[in-house]
Amino acid sequence: MKNEVLVQIGRRLSKARTEKGFTQGDLSDMTGLSIKMISAAENGHKAMRPENIVKICNSLSISTDYLLRGESPALATMGEQEKLNTLTPKQREALSKIVADFLSVFEEDDPI
């Protein structure tokens, strides 16, 4: 019996790859991963190592949240994602604090 989580991840991987117009061979060339491994992941037969998930997500310009959970972060547009990727660790920390402060406003008990 297949693991349903792996099947769902595989479906999202296959969908993202085909929507970008890439073959499994193309993705293999882009990531350095074997076609066999990509095929096994897409078919839900095998879990991927974290470093391979990152390679695939970077190559397909998708978030790990999308691949693993089917969720897209609020800042997932490609242009915004590219800008986020250039932030220094200090800038990322500051941005995380800004987002956390913003979201905390909506966690209060008082309805808006």
C-alpha positions as CSV (number, residue, x, y, z in Angstrom):
1,M,0.0,0.0,0.0
2,K,1.3,3.4,-1.0
3,N,1.8,6.2,1.5
4,E,-0.9,8.8,0.7
5,V,1.4,11.7,1.7
6,L,4.0,10.6,-0.8
7,V,1.4,10.1,-3.5
8,Q,0.1,13.7,-3.0
9,I,3.7,15.1,-3.0
10,G,4.3,13.2,-6.2
11,R,1.2,14.5,-7.9
12,R,2.2,18.1,-7.0
13,L,5.7,17.5,-8.2
14,S,4.5,16.1,-11.5
15,K,2.0,18.9,-11.9
16,A,4.5,21.7,-11.2
17,R,7.0,20.1,-13.6
18,T,4.6,19.6,-16.5
19,E,3.1,23.1,-16.0
20,K,6.6,24.5,-16.5
21,G,6.9,22.4,-19.6
22,F,9.8,20.3,-18.3
23,T,10.3,16.6,-18.8
24,Q,11.7,14.3,-16.1
25,G,14.9,14.5,-18.1
26,D,14.9,18.2,-18.0
27,L,14.4,18.2,-14.2
28,S,17.1,15.6,-13.9
29,D,19.5,17.9,-15.8
30,M,18.5,20.9,-13.7
31,T,18.9,19.2,-10.3
32,G,21.6,16.6,-10.9
33,L,19.1,13.9,-9.6
34,S,18.4,10.8,-11.6
35,I,15.3,10.3,-13.7
36,K,14.6,7.1,-11.8
37,M,14.5,9.1,-8.5
38,I,12.3,11.8,-9.9
39,S,10.0,9.1,-11.4
40,A,9.8,7.3,-8.1
41,A,9.0,10.5,-6.2
42,E,6.3,11.5,-8.7
43,N,4.7,8.0,-8.4
44,G,4.7,8.2,-4.6
45,H,7.1,5.2,-4.4
46,K,9.9,6.9,-2.5
47,A,10.4,9.8,-0.1
48,M,12.9,12.4,-1.1
49,R,15.8,13.6,1.0
50,P,15.5,17.2,2.2
51,E,18.4,18.5,0.1
52,N,16.7,17.0,-3.0
53,I,13.4,18.6,-2.2
54,V,15.2,22.0,-2.0
55,K,16.9,21.3,-5.4
56,I,13.6,20.4,-7.0
57,C,11.7,23.4,-5.5
58,N,14.5,25.8,-6.6
59,S,14.6,24.4,-10.1
60,L,10.8,24.6,-10.5
61,S,10.4,27.9,-8.6
62,I,7.9,26.5,-6.2
63,S,7.9,26.6,-2.4
64,T,8.6,23.6,-0.2
65,D,5.2,24.4,1.5
66,Y,3.5,23.8,-1.8
67,L,5.3,20.6,-2.6
68,L,5.0,19.1,0.8
69,R,1.7,20.4,2.0
70,G,-0.1,21.8,-1.0
71,E,0.0,25.3,0.5
72,S,1.4,28.4,-1.2
73,P,2.9,31.1,1.0
74,A,1.5,34.6,0.7
75,L,4.6,35.9,-1.0
76,A,4.9,33.1,-3.5
77,T,5.0,35.1,-6.7
78,M,8.2,34.5,-8.6
79,G,9.4,38.1,-8.5
80,E,8.8,38.4,-4.8
81,Q,10.4,35.0,-4.2
82,E,13.5,36.0,-6.1
83,K,13.8,39.2,-4.0
84,L,13.4,37.1,-0.8
85,N,16.1,34.8,-1.9
86,T,18.6,37.7,-2.0
87,L,17.9,38.8,1.6
88,T,20.7,38.5,4.1
89,P,20.0,36.4,7.3
90,K,19.7,39.7,9.2
91,Q,17.1,41.0,6.7
92,R,15.2,37.7,6.8
93,E,15.0,37.9,10.6
94,A,13.7,41.5,10.4
95,L,11.1,40.6,7.8
96,S,10.0,37.6,9.9
97,K,9.5,39.9,12.9
98,I,7.5,42.4,10.8
99,V,5.2,39.6,9.6
100,A,4.8,38.1,13.1
101,D,3.9,41.5,14.5
102,F,1.4,42.1,11.7
103,L,-0.2,38.7,12.1
104,S,-0.4,39.1,15.9
105,V,-2.9,41.9,15.4
106,F,-5.4,39.5,13.9
107,E,-4.9,37.0,16.8
108,E,-6.5,39.3,19.3
109,D,-9.9,38.4,20.8
110,D,-11.5,41.7,19.6
111,P,-13.2,41.3,16.3
112,I,-12.2,43.8,13.6
